[in-house]
Amino acid sequence: GEPVEEYSFDFSSIERARLRPVAPLIMRYRIQAVFGRPAFKLPATFLTVGECLLLVLAIKVSSFGFFVGYVAGKIAVGKAGVSVVPPPEFWAGACGVGLDLACKTVF
């Protein structure tokens, strides 16, 4: 008969391929989990770790209006107790930008 060809398969390549795309995905979810963790209690709501970092950056660049507007907006949406689309962070950010622009215009 015909010669039978030996067939060998390197399973380590499958293992590497299987593990490769999962690592960045897991890392992204871990980062989201850390940044989404409640860090600071506000009336009727809370600020997450990510929001606190954003507000520290706002103060660092002397944007006190954004800081006050964001926190006020977040509290207002939290006290309203309604589910809003877009999410509360959008409305809080809009309040922050609005108050920041108002402060820069007035002062």
Residue, then its C-alpha position, 0 to 999 in steps of 0.5 A: g500500500e501507500p506509505v502512511e504519513e505520520y501526523s503529529f499535532d502541537f497542542s501547546s499552540i492551541e493552549r497559547a491561542r486559547l489563553r491569548p485573547v482572554a487576558p486583555l479582556i479579563m484585564r479590562y473587566r478588572i479595571q472596570a471593576v476597580f474604577g466602578r467600585p463605590a468610593f465616596k458616599l454622597p446623599a442618595t448616591f455615591l462616587t466611584v473610584g473612577e469618578c473620584l480620580l476624574l474629580v481630583l484631575a479637575i481640581k488639579v487643572s483648577s476646574f473647581g466649577f466642574f468639581v462642584g457641578y459634577v457632585a451636585g449633578k450626581i446628587a440631584v440625579g441620585k435624589a430623583g431616584v429615577s432610572v435615566v438614559p443616558p446614565p447619571e454620570f452623563w448628567a453629572g458631567a453635563c452639570g460639571v461642564g455647565l457650571d465650569l463654563a459659567c464660572k470661567t465666564v463670570f470670573 
